[in-house]
């Protein structure tokens, strides 16, 4: 089950990259492979997606840890 979810996320992010949209994790430019690995290695932590648009066009996708206080 986890392998299937991991592959789905990887394919989704890879398609986004192929469209020229940059991926970021915790403020550092990254790629689909690194982000997928980080999310599934740290399953106990949640990541929030932040979509960055310029003039209505998606330019960047950021992943940031959700902090629990």
RAZIQUI-V250068 format. One record per pair of residues at least 12 apart in sequence whose ideal C-beta (glycine too) atoms are under 10 Angstrom apart, sorted by the first residue. I is the first residue (numbers start at 1). J is the second residue. Records with the same first field share a line. If there is no record, write none. Layout:
I: J, J
This chain:
2: 40, 43
3: 40
5: 36, 39, 40
6: 36, 37, 39, 40
7: 36
8: 36
9: 32, 35, 36, 39, 40
10: 32, 33, 35, 36, 37, 39, 40
11: 32, 36
12: 32, 36, 61
13: 30, 31, 32, 33, 34, 35, 36, 39, 61, 63
14: 31, 32, 33, 36
15: 32
16: 32, 58, 60, 61
17: 30, 31, 32, 33, 35, 61
18: 32
19: 58
20: 57, 58, 59
21: 51, 52, 57, 58, 59, 60, 61
22: 52, 59, 60, 61, 62
23: 35, 60, 61, 62, 63
24: 50, 52, 60, 61, 62, 63, 64
25: 38, 39, 47, 61, 62, 63, 64, 65
26: 38, 47, 62, 63, 64, 65
27: 62, 63, 64
28: 62
29: 60, 62
30: 61, 62, 63
35: 47, 61, 63
38: 63, 65
39: 63
42: 65
45: 65, 66, 67, 68
46: 64, 65, 66, 67, 68
47: 62, 63, 64, 65, 66
48: 62, 63, 64, 65, 66, 67
49: 61, 62, 63, 64
50: 62, 63, 64
